[in-house]
Amino acid sequence: MELKHLMVPTDFSKFSDLAIRYASFLAKSFNARLTLLHVLTVSEVNALTSQPGNPWENVVEEFNNRMYEEFLDNTIDKEAITVNFEVAVGDPAEEIAKFAENNDVDMLVMGTHGRTGLASIFLGSVTVGVIKRTCVPVTVVKCFEALKE
């Protein structure tokens, strides 16, 4: 298996941080490029762009900066990794799967909060939604220490 392009969907949570750490290690090990993707819902975009003086370009720049900071905070050998940042709009699971399929992503690395029991049946999760929508391999990263915080 050859890994050339890894992707981490991020919601800026501690679980996304763990996924970035893991994906950064893989990206360096396989000399693969890394994409961080943040998906905004339509209602989030409407709320953010309705503020005076805050056009869509400013919103994208803000989230790209947040992803860059998250990358820096969670990657040891930053210079060894080619990384890019993307912002999408829509249903998170759909947009993540679509981006992965349309951009030759070899593996998705995702964090999860590990819902179990009835909560997962009624609420679902972005991670499960992505797994159902794509043929791209998905590695789910979960750390007990992060769950205790």
C-alpha positions as CSV (number, residue, x, y, z in Angstrom):
1,M,0.0,0.0,0.0
2,E,1.3,3.4,-1.0
3,L,0.2,6.5,1.0
4,K,0.7,9.7,-0.9
5,H,-2.1,11.8,0.4
6,L,-3.6,11.7,3.9
7,M,-6.5,13.8,5.2
8,V,-7.6,14.8,8.6
9,P,-11.1,16.4,9.0
10,T,-10.9,18.8,12.0
11,D,-13.4,20.3,14.3
12,F,-10.6,21.7,16.5
13,S,-11.3,19.3,19.3
14,K,-8.8,17.3,21.4
15,F,-9.8,14.3,19.3
16,S,-8.9,16.1,16.1
17,D,-5.5,17.0,17.7
18,L,-4.8,13.3,18.2
19,A,-5.7,12.5,14.6
20,I,-3.4,15.3,13.4
21,R,-0.5,13.9,15.5
22,Y,-1.1,10.4,14.1
23,A,-1.5,11.6,10.5
24,S,1.6,13.8,10.8
25,F,3.6,10.8,11.9
26,L,2.3,8.8,8.9
27,A,2.8,11.6,6.5
28,K,6.4,11.9,7.5
29,S,7.0,8.2,7.5
30,F,5.5,7.7,4.0
31,N,6.6,11.1,2.6
32,A,2.9,11.8,2.0
33,R,1.2,15.2,1.8
34,L,-1.4,16.0,4.4
35,T,-4.6,17.9,4.1
36,L,-6.6,19.3,7.0
37,L,-10.2,20.0,6.2
38,H,-12.8,21.9,8.2
39,V,-16.5,21.7,7.2
40,L,-18.9,24.5,8.1
41,T,-22.6,23.9,8.0
42,V,-24.7,26.3,5.9
43,S,-26.1,27.9,9.0
44,E,-22.6,28.5,10.4
45,V,-21.6,30.2,7.2
46,N,-24.7,32.3,7.2
47,A,-24.1,33.4,10.8
48,L,-20.4,34.2,10.2
49,T,-20.8,36.1,6.9
50,S,-23.8,38.1,8.2
51,Q,-21.5,40.0,10.5
52,P,-20.7,43.4,9.0
53,G,-17.3,43.4,7.3
54,N,-16.9,39.7,7.4
55,P,-17.1,38.3,3.8
56,W,-16.6,34.7,3.0
57,E,-12.9,35.3,2.2
58,N,-12.3,36.4,5.8
59,V,-14.1,33.4,7.1
60,V,-11.9,31.0,5.0
61,E,-8.7,32.9,6.1
62,E,-9.7,32.6,9.8
63,F,-10.3,28.9,9.6
64,N,-7.2,28.3,7.5
65,N,-5.2,30.2,10.3
66,R,-6.9,28.0,13.0
67,M,-6.0,24.8,11.1
68,Y,-2.4,26.1,10.6
69,E,-2.1,26.7,14.4
70,E,-3.6,23.3,15.2
71,F,-1.1,21.7,12.8
72,L,1.8,23.5,14.4
73,D,0.6,22.6,17.9
74,N,0.3,18.9,17.1
75,T,3.2,18.2,14.7
76,I,6.8,17.6,15.8
77,D,8.7,17.7,12.5
78,K,6.6,20.4,10.7
79,E,9.2,21.1,8.0
80,A,9.2,17.5,6.8
81,I,5.5,17.5,5.9
82,T,3.7,19.2,3.0
83,V,0.4,20.4,4.4
84,N,-2.6,22.2,2.9
85,F,-5.8,23.5,4.5
86,E,-9.3,23.4,3.0
87,V,-12.7,24.7,4.1
88,A,-15.9,23.2,2.8
89,V,-19.5,24.0,3.4
90,G,-22.4,21.4,3.9
91,D,-23.1,18.3,5.8
92,P,-19.7,17.3,7.5
93,A,-19.8,13.6,6.7
94,E,-20.9,14.2,3.1
95,E,-18.3,16.9,2.4
96,I,-15.5,14.9,4.0
97,A,-16.3,11.8,1.9
98,K,-16.7,13.9,-1.2
99,F,-13.4,15.7,-0.7
100,A,-11.6,12.5,-0.1
101,E,-13.0,10.8,-3.2
102,N,-12.4,13.9,-5.4
103,N,-8.9,14.6,-4.3
104,D,-7.1,11.3,-4.4
105,V,-6.9,10.9,-0.7
106,D,-5.4,7.5,0.2
107,M,-6.4,7.5,3.9
108,L,-8.6,9.5,6.2
109,V,-7.4,9.9,9.8
110,M,-10.2,10.9,12.1
111,G,-10.7,11.4,15.8
112,T,-13.8,10.2,17.6
113,H,-15.4,10.9,20.9
114,G,-16.4,7.2,21.2
115,R,-20.1,7.4,21.7
116,T,-21.6,4.1,22.6
117,G,-25.0,2.6,23.3
118,L,-28.3,4.5,22.5
119,A,-26.5,7.8,22.0
120,S,-24.8,6.5,18.9
121,I,-28.0,5.1,17.5
122,F,-30.0,8.3,17.9
123,L,-27.3,10.9,17.3
124,G,-24.9,9.1,14.9
125,S,-21.5,10.6,14.3
126,V,-19.5,12.3,11.6
127,T,-17.0,9.4,11.7
128,V,-19.7,6.8,11.1
129,G,-21.3,8.9,8.4
130,V,-17.9,9.2,6.6
131,I,-17.2,5.5,6.8
132,K,-20.6,4.7,5.3
133,R,-20.1,7.2,2.4
134,T,-16.6,6.5,1.2
135,C,-14.4,3.7,0.0
136,V,-11.3,5.5,1.1
137,P,-9.8,3.7,4.2
138,V,-10.5,5.5,7.5
139,T,-8.3,5.2,10.5
140,V,-10.1,6.2,13.7
141,V,-7.9,7.5,16.5
142,K,-9.1,7.4,20.1
143,C,-7.2,7.9,23.2
144,F,-8.5,7.1,26.7
145,E,-6.6,10.0,28.2
146,A,-8.4,12.5,26.0
147,L,-11.8,11.0,27.0
148,K,-11.1,11.7,30.7
149,E,-10.5,15.5,30.2
